[in-house]
Amino acid sequence: MQSHLLLLAIFAFFVSLVFAVIAKDTAREQIRLGGLMFAGFLGSAIVLGWLMYPLPL
Amino acid sequence: MRATAAADTQSGTLVLLCLASWAVPGAGHLWLGRRTKGLIFLIALLLMFSIGLATHGRLVPPGAVAGLIDLSDPLVGLMAVADLGIGAAYFVASALGYGAGNVRAVTYEYGNTFLIVAGLLNLLVVIDAYDVAMGRK
């Protein structure tokens, strides 16, 4: 398992899951918050990745 | 007198609950009858911890916490505190020889991140179990 994107997605999934289950009590709210957080994690990582592309450190 | 004894019993139970919740992720919620939440925490956090080990992350020895106290190596001390957050799994994995870490592995930093975040999330779960026990949630 060496794909950075896959590891990032797995990490985002588990963190979103735990936060959503801690923060909300009904399944519907948990799925909504968890989905939003997961999409936010992935989206921001991809956007930041492309923004850093022309600026290698 | 009775009120004091009841309060002592309650605080003793709360300490036990928090210890159980720290030692086994989700145990506090299972104890309080929140089975679904408890099972989700148990599976998700132990899977995160296992993935951290499988991707060659490093478990910092508990002695490294001293670096946080005497400020000789505060970041490694903080990492040790975070790693210890996962509870019994930390000691089981260490005893079985896992968590040595391989700094040359491509996934080394990912492994560390999984191990650290699994521990920190478990500490949040302990606080949540405490809040549930206190009737705040």
N, CA and C atoms of all chains as a GROMACS GRO file, in nm:
protein
  582
    1MET      N    1   0.085  -0.119   0.000
    1MET     CA    2   0.000   0.000   0.000
    1MET      C    3   0.089   0.125   0.000
    2GLN      N    4   0.124   0.174  -0.120
    2GLN     CA    5   0.214   0.289  -0.125
    2GLN      C    6   0.152   0.410  -0.194
    3SER      N    7   0.025   0.398  -0.235
    3SER     CA    8  -0.040   0.510  -0.302
    3SER      C    9  -0.072   0.620  -0.200
    4HIS      N   10  -0.013   0.736  -0.222
    4HIS     CA   11  -0.037   0.847  -0.129
    4HIS      C   12  -0.184   0.889  -0.130
    5LEU      N   13  -0.243   0.889  -0.248
    5LEU     CA   14  -0.384   0.931  -0.258
    5LEU      C   15  -0.475   0.833  -0.185
    6LEU      N   16  -0.446   0.704  -0.200
    6LEU     CA   17  -0.528   0.603  -0.131
    6LEU      C   18  -0.514   0.617   0.020
    7LEU      N   19  -0.389   0.633   0.067
    7LEU     CA   20  -0.367   0.650   0.212
    7LEU      C   21  -0.436   0.776   0.263
    8LEU      N   22  -0.430   0.882   0.183
    8LEU     CA   23  -0.496   1.008   0.221
    8LEU      C   24  -0.646   0.987   0.232
    9ALA      N   25  -0.702   0.913   0.134
    9ALA     CA   26  -0.848   0.889   0.135
    9ALA      C   27  -0.888   0.802   0.254
   10ILE      N   28  -0.807   0.701   0.284
   10ILE     CA   29  -0.837   0.613   0.400
   10ILE      C   30  -0.831   0.695   0.529
   11PHE      N   31  -0.727   0.777   0.540
   11PHE     CA   32  -0.711   0.862   0.659
   11PHE      C   33  -0.831   0.956   0.673
   12ALA      N   34  -0.868   1.022   0.563
   12ALA     CA   35  -0.981   1.116   0.566
   12ALA      C   36  -1.110   1.042   0.604
   13PHE      N   37  -1.127   0.921   0.552
   13PHE     CA   38  -1.248   0.844   0.583
   13PHE      C   39  -1.259   0.817   0.733
   14PHE      N   40  -1.151   0.766   0.794
   14PHE     CA   41  -1.158   0.730   0.936
   14PHE      C   42  -1.174   0.854   1.025
   15VAL      N   43  -1.102   0.960   0.994
   15VAL     CA   44  -1.113   1.082   1.077
   15VAL      C   45  -1.254   1.140   1.066
   16SER      N   46  -1.308   1.144   0.944
   16SER     CA   47  -1.445   1.196   0.924
   16SER      C   48  -1.546   1.109   0.999
   17LEU      N   49  -1.526   0.978   0.990
   17LEU     CA   50  -1.618   0.884   1.057
   17LEU      C   51  -1.620   0.908   1.208
   18VAL      N   52  -1.502   0.914   1.269
   18VAL     CA   53  -1.496   0.928   1.415
   18VAL      C   54  -1.551   1.064   1.458
   19PHE      N   55  -1.513   1.170   1.387
   19PHE     CA   56  -1.565   1.303   1.423
   19PHE      C   57  -1.717   1.308   1.409
   20ALA      N   58  -1.769   1.252   1.301
   20ALA     CA   59  -1.914   1.257   1.279
   20ALA      C   60  -1.987   1.179   1.388
   21VAL      N   61  -1.934   1.064   1.427
   21VAL     CA   62  -2.000   0.982   1.529
   21VAL      C   63  -1.992   1.049   1.667
   22ILE      N   64  -1.880   1.121   1.692
   22ILE     CA   65  -1.870   1.193   1.819
   22ILE      C   66  -1.968   1.311   1.821
   23ALA      N   67  -1.974   1.384   1.711
   23ALA     CA   68  -2.046   1.512   1.711
   23ALA      C   69  -2.197   1.498   1.696
   24LYS      N   70  -2.242   1.394   1.628
   24LYS     CA   71  -2.386   1.382   1.600
   24LYS      C   72  -2.442   1.251   1.655
   25ASP      N   73  -2.574   1.251   1.680
   25ASP     CA   74  -2.635   1.133   1.742
   25ASP      C   75  -2.720   1.050   1.646
   26THR      N   76  -2.778   1.112   1.543
   26THR     CA   77  -2.862   1.032   1.452
   26THR      C   78  -2.780   0.993   1.329
   27ALA      N   79  -2.816   0.878   1.272
   27ALA     CA   80  -2.740   0.826   1.157
   27ALA      C   81  -2.742   0.925   1.040
   28ARG      N   82  -2.855   0.988   1.021
   28ARG     CA   83  -2.869   1.081   0.908
   28ARG      C   84  -2.771   1.199   0.922
   29GLU      N   85  -2.767   1.255   1.045
   29GLU     CA   86  -2.676   1.369   1.069
   29GLU      C   87  -2.530   1.325   1.060
   30GLN      N   88  -2.503   1.204   1.108
   30GLN     CA   89  -2.366   1.154   1.103
   30GLN      C   90  -2.319   1.137   0.959
   31ILE      N   91  -2.407   1.081   0.876
   31ILE     CA   92  -2.370   1.060   0.735
   31ILE      C   93  -2.348   1.194   0.666
   32ARG      N   94  -2.433   1.291   0.697
   32ARG     CA   95  -2.422   1.423   0.634
   32ARG      C   96  -2.291   1.490   0.674
   33LEU      N   97  -2.264   1.497   0.805
   33LEU     CA   98  -2.142   1.563   0.852
   33LEU      C   99  -2.018   1.486   0.806
   34GLY      N  100  -2.023   1.354   0.818
   34GLY     CA  101  -1.908   1.272   0.776
   34GLY      C  102  -1.879   1.288   0.628
   35GLY      N  103  -1.984   1.290   0.547
   35GLY     CA  104  -1.966   1.308   0.402
   35GLY      C  105  -1.907   1.444   0.370
   36LEU      N  106  -1.957   1.546   0.438
   36LEU     CA  107  -1.905   1.682   0.414
   36LEU      C  108  -1.757   1.692   0.453
   37MET      N  109  -1.724   1.631   0.568
   37MET     CA  110  -1.585   1.638   0.614
   37MET      C  111  -1.494   1.559   0.520
   38PHE      N  112  -1.540   1.442   0.478
   38PHE     CA  113  -1.459   1.359   0.388
   38PHE      C  114  -1.434   1.434   0.257
   39ALA      N  115  -1.540   1.493   0.201
   39ALA     CA  116  -1.526   1.569   0.076
   39ALA      C  117  -1.434   1.688   0.097
   40GLY      N  118  -1.446   1.753   0.214
   40GLY     CA  119  -1.360   1.868   0.244
   40GLY      C  120  -1.214   1.829   0.254
   41PHE      N  121  -1.188   1.717   0.322
   41PHE     CA  122  -1.049   1.667   0.333
   41PHE      C  123  -0.990   1.640   0.194
   42LEU      N  124  -1.064   1.561   0.114
   42LEU     CA  125  -1.012   1.522  -0.018
   42LEU      C  126  -0.998   1.643  -0.108
   43GLY      N  127  -1.102   1.725  -0.111
   43GLY     CA  128  -1.101   1.842  -0.199
   43GLY      C  129  -0.987   1.937  -0.165
   44SER      N  130  -0.971   1.967  -0.035
   44SER     CA  131  -0.866   2.062   0.002
   44SER      C  132  -0.728   2.003  -0.023
   45ALA      N  133  -0.711   1.871  -0.004
   45ALA     CA  134  -0.581   1.809  -0.029
   45ALA      C  135  -0.546   1.817  -0.178
   46ILE      N  136  -0.646   1.791  -0.263
   46ILE     CA  137  -0.620   1.794  -0.408
   46ILE      C  138  -0.592   1.938  -0.454
   47VAL      N  139  -0.670   2.034  -0.404
   47VAL     CA  140  -0.648   2.174  -0.442
   47VAL      C  141  -0.510   2.221  -0.394
   48LEU      N  142  -0.476   2.191  -0.268
   48LEU     CA  143  -0.345   2.232  -0.216
   48LEU      C  144  -0.232   2.164  -0.292
   49GLY      N  145  -0.254   2.036  -0.328
   49GLY     CA  146  -0.154   1.963  -0.405
   49GLY      C  147  -0.125   2.032  -0.538
   50TRP      N  148  -0.232   2.072  -0.608
   50TRP     CA  149  -0.213   2.140  -0.737
   50TRP      C  150  -0.153   2.279  -0.717
   51LEU      N  151  -0.190   2.348  -0.609
   51LEU     CA  152  -0.133   2.481  -0.584
   51LEU      C  153   0.018   2.471  -0.556
   52MET      N  154   0.059   2.362  -0.492
   52MET     CA  155   0.201   2.346  -0.459
   52MET      C  156   0.281   2.294  -0.578
   53TYR      N  157   0.211   2.244  -0.681
   53TYR     CA  158   0.279   2.182  -0.796
   53TYR      C  159   0.384   2.274  -0.859
   54PRO      N  160   0.349   2.403  -0.883
   54PRO     CA  161   0.452   2.490  -0.944
   54PRO      C  162   0.556   2.541  -0.843
   55LEU      N  163   0.538   2.508  -0.717
   55LEU     CA  164   0.630   2.558  -0.614
   55LEU      C  165   0.696   2.444  -0.538
   56PRO      N  166   0.783   2.367  -0.606
   56PRO     CA  167   0.846   2.254  -0.535
   56PRO      C  168   0.940   2.306  -0.424
   57LEU      N  169   0.934   2.238  -0.311
   57LEU     CA  170   1.021   2.280  -0.199
   57LEU      C  171   1.152   2.203  -0.202
   58MET      N  172  -2.312   1.281   5.472
   58MET     CA  173  -2.224   1.164   5.471
   58MET      C  174  -2.258   1.070   5.355
   59ARG      N  175  -2.391   1.043   5.341
   59ARG     CA  176  -2.434   0.957   5.231
   59ARG      C  177  -2.405   1.020   5.096
   60ALA      N  178  -2.431   1.150   5.090
   60ALA     CA  179  -2.408   1.221   4.964
   60ALA      C  180  -2.260   1.214   4.925
   61THR      N  181  -2.170   1.227   5.025
   61THR     CA  182  -2.027   1.220   4.999
   61THR      C  183  -1.989   1.081   4.949
   62ALA      N  184  -2.044   0.976   5.015
   62ALA     CA  185  -2.013   0.839   4.973
   62ALA      C  186  -2.063   0.814   4.831
   63ALA      N  187  -2.183   0.866   4.800
   63ALA     CA  188  -2.237   0.848   4.665
   63ALA      C  189  -2.150   0.919   4.563
   64ALA      N  190  -2.106   1.039   4.600
   64ALA     CA  191  -2.021   1.115   4.508
   64ALA      C  192  -1.888   1.044   4.486
   65ASP      N  193  -1.832   0.984   4.596
   65ASP     CA  194  -1.708   0.909   4.583
   65ASP      C  195  -1.725   0.790   4.491
   66THR      N  196  -1.839   0.718   4.510
   66THR     CA  197  -1.866   0.601   4.426
   66THR      C  198  -1.878   0.644   4.280
   67GLN      N  199  -1.950   0.758   4.259
   67GLN     CA  200  -1.969   0.803   4.122
   67GLN      C  201  -1.837   0.845   4.059
   68SER      N  202  -1.754   0.916   4.137
   68SER     CA  203  -1.627   0.959   4.078
   68SER      C  204  -1.536   0.839   4.054
   69GLY      N  205  -1.544   0.737   4.143
   69GLY     CA  206  -1.466   0.615   4.121
   69GLY      C  207  -1.510   0.544   3.994
   70THR      N  208  -1.642   0.539   3.972
   70THR     CA  209  -1.693   0.476   3.852
   70THR      C  210  -1.651   0.554   3.728
   71LEU      N  211  -1.653   0.686   3.740
   71LEU     CA  212  -1.613   0.770   3.626
   71LEU      C  213  -1.467   0.748   3.589
   72VAL      N  214  -1.382   0.736   3.692
   72VAL     CA  215  -1.239   0.710   3.666
   72VAL      C  216  -1.223   0.576   3.595
   73LEU      N  217  -1.295   0.474   3.645
   73LEU     CA  218  -1.288   0.342   3.581
   73LEU      C  219  -1.337   0.347   3.437
   74LEU      N  220  -1.446   0.421   3.417
   74LEU     CA  221  -1.503   0.434   3.283
   74LEU      C  222  -1.402   0.498   3.187
   75CYS      N  223  -1.338   0.605   3.234
   75CYS     CA  224  -1.241   0.674   3.149
   75CYS      C  225  -1.119   0.585   3.122
   76LEU      N  226  -1.076   0.512   3.224
   76LEU     CA  227  -0.962   0.421   3.205
   76LEU      C  228  -0.996   0.312   3.104
   77ALA      N  229  -1.118   0.254   3.117
   77ALA     CA  230  -1.160   0.150   3.024
   77ALA      C  231  -1.170   0.206   2.883
   78SER      N  232  -1.223   0.328   2.873
   78SER     CA  233  -1.240   0.392   2.742
   78SER      C  234  -1.104   0.420   2.678
   79TRP      N  235  -1.005   0.455   2.760
   79TRP     CA  236  -0.870   0.479   2.707
   79TRP      C  237  -0.806   0.346   2.666
   80ALA      N  238  -0.818   0.245   2.752
   80ALA     CA  239  -0.750   0.117   2.727
   80ALA      C  240  -0.804   0.048   2.602
   81VAL      N  241  -0.934   0.048   2.587
   81VAL     CA  242  -0.996  -0.017   2.470
   81VAL      C  243  -1.087   0.087   2.403
   82PRO      N  244  -1.051   0.134   2.284
   82PRO     CA  245  -1.133   0.236   2.218
   82PRO      C  246  -1.281   0.195   2.210
   83GLY      N  247  -1.367   0.283   2.253
   83GLY     CA  248  -1.512   0.256   2.246
   83GLY      C  249  -1.567   0.182   2.366
   84ALA      N  250  -1.481   0.135   2.456
   84ALA     CA  251  -1.529   0.056   2.571
   84ALA      C  252  -1.620   0.141   2.661
   85GLY      N  253  -1.589   0.269   2.674
   85GLY     CA  254  -1.672   0.357   2.757
   85GLY      C  255  -1.813   0.369   2.702
   86HIS      N  256  -1.824   0.383   2.571
   86HIS     CA  257  -1.957   0.392   2.509
   86HIS      C  258  -2.031   0.259   2.520
   87LEU      N  259  -1.959   0.149   2.504
   87LEU     CA  260  -2.023   0.017   2.518
   87LEU      C  261  -2.074   0.001   2.661
   88TRP      N  262  -1.996   0.044   2.758
   88TRP     CA  263  -2.032   0.037   2.900
   88TRP      C  264  -2.160   0.117   2.925
   89LEU      N  265  -2.171   0.233   2.859
   89LEU     CA  266  -2.286   0.320   2.880
   89LEU      C  267  -2.407   0.282   2.793
   90GLY      N  268  -2.394   0.170   2.721
   90GLY     CA  269  -2.507   0.121   2.642
   90GLY      C  270  -2.517   0.178   2.502
   91ARG      N  271  -2.417   0.257   2.463
   91ARG     CA  272  -2.418   0.312   2.326
   91ARG      C  273  -2.338   0.219   2.236
   92ARG      N  274  -2.402   0.108   2.202
   92ARG     CA  275  -2.331  -0.001   2.134
   92ARG      C  276  -2.280   0.037   1.995
   93THR      N  277  -2.365   0.102   1.917
   93THR     CA  278  -2.325   0.132   1.780
   93THR      C  279  -2.203   0.225   1.779
   94LYS      N  280  -2.212   0.331   1.859
   94LYS     CA  281  -2.099   0.424   1.866
   94LYS      C  282  -1.973   0.352   1.916
   95GLY      N  283  -1.989   0.273   2.020
   95GLY     CA  284  -1.875   0.202   2.077
   95GLY      C  285  -1.809   0.110   1.975
   96LEU      N  286  -1.891   0.036   1.900
   96LEU     CA  287  -1.835  -0.056   1.801
   96LEU      C  288  -1.765   0.020   1.688
   97ILE      N  289  -1.825   0.132   1.648
   97ILE     CA  290  -1.762   0.212   1.541
   97ILE      C  291  -1.625   0.263   1.588
   98PHE      N  292  -1.619   0.314   1.711
   98PHE     CA  293  -1.490   0.363   1.762
   98PHE      C  294  -1.389   0.249   1.773
   99LEU      N  295  -1.435   0.136   1.823
   99LEU     CA  296  -1.345   0.021   1.841
   99LEU      C  297  -1.284  -0.020   1.707
  100ILE      N  298  -1.369  -0.038   1.607
  100ILE     CA  299  -1.321  -0.087   1.477
  100ILE      C  300  -1.238   0.021   1.406
  101ALA      N  301  -1.290   0.143   1.401
  101ALA     CA  302  -1.223   0.250   1.324
  101ALA      C  303  -1.085   0.282   1.383
  102LEU      N  304  -1.078   0.297   1.515
  102LEU     CA  305  -0.951   0.339   1.576
  102LEU      C  306  -0.847   0.227   1.574
  103LEU      N  307  -0.892   0.104   1.596
  103LEU     CA  308  -0.794  -0.006   1.589
  103LEU      C  309  -0.747  -0.030   1.446
  104LEU      N  310  -0.837  -0.007   1.349
  104LEU     CA  311  -0.794  -0.019   1.208
  104LEU      C  312  -0.693   0.090   1.174
  105MET      N  313  -0.720   0.212   1.219
  105MET     CA  314  -0.624   0.321   1.194
  105MET      C  315  -0.487   0.288   1.255
  106PHE      N  316  -0.490   0.236   1.377
  106PHE     CA  317  -0.365   0.200   1.445
  106PHE      C  318  -0.292   0.090   1.367
  107SER      N  319  -0.369  -0.010   1.321
  107SER     CA  320  -0.308  -0.122   1.247
  107SER      C  321  -0.250  -0.074   1.114
  108ILE      N  322  -0.321   0.016   1.048
  108ILE     CA  323  -0.269   0.069   0.920
  108ILE      C  324  -0.140   0.146   0.947
  109GLY      N  325  -0.136   0.220   1.057
  109GLY     CA  326  -0.014   0.292   1.094
  109GLY      C  327   0.104   0.198   1.112
  110LEU      N  328   0.079   0.085   1.176
  110LEU     CA  329   0.187  -0.013   1.194
  110LEU      C  330   0.224  -0.077   1.061
  111ALA      N  331   0.123  -0.110   0.979
  111ALA     CA  332   0.148  -0.177   0.850
  111ALA      C  333   0.223  -0.086   0.754
  112THR      N  334   0.210   0.044   0.770
  112THR     CA  335   0.281   0.137   0.681
  112THR      C  336   0.412   0.186   0.743
  113HIS      N  337   0.465   0.107   0.835
  113HIS     CA  338   0.598   0.129   0.893
  113HIS      C  339   0.609   0.252   0.982
  114GLY      N  340   0.498   0.290   1.045
  114GLY     CA  341   0.505   0.400   1.141
  114GLY      C  342   0.581   0.358   1.265
  115ARG      N  343   0.625   0.457   1.342
  115ARG     CA  344   0.706   0.429   1.462
  115ARG      C  345   0.628   0.460   1.589
  116LEU      N  346   0.630   0.366   1.682
  116LEU     CA  347   0.572   0.391   1.814
  116LEU      C  348   0.683   0.444   1.904
  117VAL      N  349   0.667   0.567   1.950
  117VAL     CA  350   0.769   0.627   2.035
  117VAL      C  351   0.761   0.565   2.174
  118PRO      N  352   0.877   0.526   2.234
  118PRO     CA  353   0.874   0.465   2.367
  118PRO      C  354   0.814   0.560   2.471
  119PRO      N  355   0.744   0.504   2.572
  119PRO     CA  356   0.680   0.590   2.673
  119PRO      C  357   0.778   0.682   2.744
  120GLY      N  358   0.903   0.638   2.756
  120GLY     CA  359   1.004   0.720   2.825
  120GLY      C  360   1.028   0.854   2.758
  121ALA      N  361   0.990   0.862   2.629
  121ALA     CA  362   1.012   0.988   2.555
  121ALA      C  363   0.926   1.101   2.608
  122VAL      N  364   0.824   1.067   2.688
  122VAL     CA  365   0.740   1.172   2.748
  122VAL      C  366   0.826   1.266   2.833
  123ALA      N  367   0.936   1.212   2.886
  123ALA     CA  368   1.027   1.295   2.968
  123ALA      C  369   1.079   1.414   2.888
  124GLY      N  370   1.095   1.394   2.758
  124GLY     CA  371   1.142   1.504   2.672
  124GLY      C  372   1.046   1.620   2.669
  125LEU      N  373   0.920   1.591   2.695
  125LEU     CA  374   0.818   1.697   2.701
  125LEU      C  375   0.825   1.770   2.834
  126ILE      N  376   0.855   1.692   2.940
  126ILE     CA  377   0.856   1.751   3.074
  126ILE      C  378   0.978   1.839   3.095
  127ASP      N  379   1.097   1.786   3.057
  127ASP     CA  380   1.218   1.868   3.078
  127ASP      C  381   1.252   1.952   2.954
  128LEU      N  382   1.164   1.950   2.855
  128LEU     CA  383   1.177   2.031   2.733
  128LEU      C  384   1.304   2.000   2.652
  129SER      N  385   1.363   1.881   2.673
  129SER     CA  386   1.481   1.845   2.595
  129SER      C  387   1.442   1.804   2.454
  130ASP      N  388   1.322   1.744   2.439
  130ASP     CA  389   1.275   1.702   2.306
  130ASP      C  390   1.122   1.705   2.306
  131PRO      N  391   1.064   1.826   2.310
  131PRO     CA  392   0.919   1.836   2.332
  131PRO      C  393   0.834   1.774   2.222
  132LEU      N  394   0.881   1.780   2.097
  132LEU     CA  395   0.797   1.726   1.989
  132LEU      C  396   0.786   1.574   1.997
  133VAL      N  397   0.899   1.509   2.027
  133VAL     CA  398   0.895   1.362   2.042
  133VAL      C  399   0.813   1.326   2.166
  134GLY      N  400   0.822   1.411   2.270
  134GLY     CA  401   0.741   1.389   2.391
  134GLY      C  402   0.592   1.396   2.358
  135LEU      N  403   0.554   1.495   2.278
  135LEU     CA  404   0.414   1.508   2.237
  135LEU      C  405   0.370   1.388   2.153
  136MET      N  406   0.462   1.341   2.068
  136MET     CA  407   0.432   1.224   1.984
  136MET      C  408   0.410   1.101   2.071
  137ALA      N  409   0.489   1.089   2.178
  137ALA     CA  410   0.473   0.975   2.270
  137ALA      C  411   0.337   0.982   2.339
  138VAL      N  412   0.298   1.102   2.382
  138VAL     CA  413   0.167   1.118   2.448
  138VAL      C  414   0.055   1.078   2.350
  139ALA      N  415   0.068   1.123   2.225
  139ALA     CA  416  -0.034   1.091   2.125
  139ALA      C  417  -0.038   0.940   2.097
  140ASP      N  418   0.080   0.879   2.084
  140ASP     CA  419   0.086   0.734   2.059
  140ASP      C  420   0.023   0.656   2.175
  141LEU      N  421   0.050   0.702   2.297
  141LEU     CA  422  -0.005   0.633   2.416
  141LEU      C  423  -0.156   0.646   2.425
  142GLY      N  424  -0.212   0.744   2.354
  142GLY     CA  425  -0.356   0.768   2.359
  142GLY      C  426  -0.440   0.650   2.315
  143ILE      N  427  -0.383   0.559   2.237
  143ILE     CA  428  -0.462   0.447   2.185
  143ILE      C  429  -0.484   0.339   2.292
  144GLY      N  430  -0.408   0.346   2.403
  144GLY     CA  431  -0.433   0.255   2.515
  144GLY      C  432  -0.361   0.123   2.506
  145ALA      N  433  -0.431   0.015   2.539
  145ALA     CA  434  -0.369  -0.118   2.550
  145ALA      C  435  -0.304  -0.163   2.420
  146ALA      N  436  -0.362  -0.123   2.307
  146ALA     CA  437  -0.308  -0.165   2.177
  146ALA      C  438  -0.162  -0.123   2.162
  147TYR      N  439  -0.126  -0.008   2.219
  147TYR     CA  440   0.011   0.042   2.214
  147TYR      C  441   0.105  -0.060   2.280
  148PHE      N  442   0.067  -0.105   2.399
  148PHE     CA  443   0.154  -0.195   2.475
  148PHE      C  444   0.158  -0.333   2.413
  149VAL      N  445   0.044  -0.379   2.359
  149VAL     CA  446   0.040  -0.510   2.293
  149VAL      C  447   0.130  -0.507   2.169
  150ALA      N  448   0.115  -0.402   2.088
  150ALA     CA  449   0.196  -0.392   1.965
  150ALA      C  450   0.344  -0.383   1.999
  151SER      N  451   0.378  -0.304   2.101
  151SER     CA  452   0.519  -0.291   2.140
  151SER      C  453   0.574  -0.424   2.189
  152ALA      N  454   0.494  -0.496   2.269
  152ALA     CA  455   0.540  -0.625   2.323
  152ALA      C  456   0.561  -0.727   2.211
  153LEU      N  457   0.481  -0.717   2.105
  153LEU     CA  458   0.494  -0.811   1.994
  153LEU      C  459   0.601  -0.768   1.893
  154GLY      N  460   0.666  -0.655   1.920
  154GLY     CA  461   0.776  -0.612   1.834
  154GLY      C  462   0.734  -0.525   1.717
  155TYR      N  463   0.610  -0.481   1.716
  155TYR     CA  464   0.566  -0.392   1.608
  155TYR      C  465   0.597  -0.246   1.647
  156GLY      N  466   0.598  -0.161   1.544
  156GLY     CA  467   0.613  -0.019   1.572
  156GLY      C  468   0.757   0.028   1.582
  157ALA      N  469   0.849  -0.054   1.527
  157ALA     CA  470   0.989  -0.010   1.529
  157ALA      C  471   1.010   0.106   1.433
  158GLY      N  472   0.928   0.110   1.327
  158GLY     CA  473   0.938   0.218   1.230
  158GLY      C  474   1.051   0.193   1.131
  159ASN      N  475   1.027   0.232   1.006
  159ASN     CA  476   1.130   0.219   0.903
  159ASN      C  477   1.137   0.352   0.829
  160VAL      N  478   1.235   0.433   0.867
  160VAL     CA  479   1.241   0.569   0.815
  160VAL      C  480   1.266   0.572   0.665
  161ARG      N  481   1.315   0.461   0.609
  161ARG     CA  482   1.340   0.456   0.465
  161ARG      C  483   1.215   0.423   0.384
  162ALA      N  484   1.111   0.375   0.452
  162ALA     CA  485   0.988   0.338   0.382
  162ALA      C  486   0.917   0.464   0.330
  163VAL      N  487   0.862   0.452   0.210
  163VAL     CA  488   0.791   0.566   0.149
  163VAL      C  489   0.676   0.611   0.237
  164THR      N  490   0.616   0.515   0.306
  164THR     CA  491   0.494   0.544   0.382
  164THR      C  492   0.522   0.574   0.531
  165TYR      N  493   0.649   0.592   0.566
  165TYR     CA  494   0.686   0.613   0.707
  165TYR      C  495   0.607   0.727   0.772
  166GLU      N  496   0.603   0.842   0.705
  166GLU     CA  497   0.533   0.958   0.764
  166GLU      C  498   0.382   0.935   0.772
  167TYR      N  499   0.329   0.864   0.671
  167TYR     CA  500   0.186   0.830   0.676
  167TYR      C  501   0.160   0.740   0.796
  168GLY      N  502   0.248   0.643   0.816
  168GLY     CA  503   0.232   0.552   0.929
  168GLY      C  504   0.231   0.626   1.061
  169ASN      N  505   0.328   0.719   1.076
  169ASN     CA  506   0.333   0.800   1.199
  169ASN      C  507   0.204   0.879   1.216
  170THR      N  508   0.156   0.936   1.106
  170THR     CA  509   0.034   1.018   1.115
  170THR      C  510  -0.085   0.933   1.158
  171PHE      N  511  -0.097   0.815   1.101
  171PHE     CA  512  -0.207   0.726   1.140
  171PHE      C  513  -0.198   0.691   1.289
  172LEU      N  514  -0.077   0.659   1.337
  172LEU     CA  515  -0.060   0.619   1.477
  172LEU      C  516  -0.092   0.736   1.572
  173ILE      N  517  -0.040   0.854   1.538
  173ILE     CA  518  -0.062   0.971   1.624
  173ILE      C  519  -0.210   1.008   1.628
  174VAL      N  520  -0.272   1.014   1.509
  174VAL     CA  521  -0.412   1.059   1.504
  174VAL      C  522  -0.506   0.956   1.568
  175ALA      N  523  -0.474   0.827   1.553
  175ALA     CA  524  -0.557   0.725   1.618
  175ALA      C  525  -0.556   0.747   1.769
  176GLY      N  526  -0.438   0.775   1.825
  176GLY     CA  527  -0.427   0.800   1.970
  176GLY      C  528  -0.502   0.925   2.012
  177LEU      N  529  -0.486   1.032   1.936
  177LEU     CA  530  -0.553   1.158   1.972
  177LEU      C  531  -0.704   1.146   1.959
  178LEU      N  532  -0.750   1.076   1.856
  178LEU     CA  533  -0.896   1.057   1.842
  178LEU      C  534  -0.950   0.974   1.958
  179ASN      N  535  -0.871   0.876   2.004
  179ASN     CA  536  -0.918   0.796   2.118
  179ASN      C  537  -0.930   0.882   2.243
  180LEU      N  538  -0.840   0.979   2.259
  180LEU     CA  539  -0.851   1.069   2.375
  180LEU      C  540  -0.980   1.152   2.364
  181LEU      N  541  -1.015   1.193   2.242
  181LEU     CA  542  -1.143   1.264   2.223
  181LEU      C  543  -1.262   1.174   2.257
  182VAL      N  544  -1.250   1.046   2.220
  182VAL     CA  545  -1.357   0.950   2.250
  182VAL      C  546  -1.371   0.933   2.402
  183VAL      N  547  -1.258   0.933   2.474
  183VAL     CA  548  -1.263   0.924   2.621
  183VAL      C  549  -1.340   1.044   2.677
  184ILE      N  550  -1.309   1.162   2.626
  184ILE     CA  551  -1.379   1.284   2.674
  184ILE      C  552  -1.527   1.276   2.642
  185ASP      N  553  -1.560   1.223   2.524
  185ASP     CA  554  -1.701   1.209   2.486
  185ASP      C  555  -1.773   1.111   2.580
  186ALA      N  556  -1.706   1.000   2.613
  186ALA     CA  557  -1.766   0.902   2.705
  186ALA      C  558  -1.790   0.967   2.842
  187TYR      N  559  -1.693   1.048   2.885
  187TYR     CA  560  -1.708   1.120   3.014
  187TYR      C  561  -1.830   1.212   3.009
  188ASP      N  562  -1.845   1.286   2.899
  188ASP     CA  563  -1.959   1.376   2.884
  188ASP      C  564  -2.091   1.300   2.886
  189VAL      N  565  -2.094   1.185   2.820
  189VAL     CA  566  -2.216   1.104   2.818
  189VAL      C  567  -2.248   1.056   2.960
  190ALA      N  568  -2.145   1.012   3.032
  190ALA     CA  569  -2.166   0.963   3.169
  190ALA      C  570  -2.215   1.074   3.262
  191MET      N  571  -2.171   1.197   3.235
  191MET     CA  572  -2.212   1.311   3.318
  191MET      C  573  -2.349   1.365   3.279
  192GLY      N  574  -2.407   1.306   3.174
  192GLY     CA  575  -2.540   1.350   3.129
  192GLY      C  576  -2.539   1.477   3.047
  193ARG      N  577  -2.423   1.513   2.996
  193ARG     CA  578  -2.416   1.636   2.915
  193ARG      C  579  -2.456   1.611   2.770
  194LYS      N  580  -2.459   1.484   2.729
  194LYS     CA  581  -2.494   1.454   2.589
  194LYS      C  582  -2.605   1.351   2.584
   0.00000   0.00000   0.00000
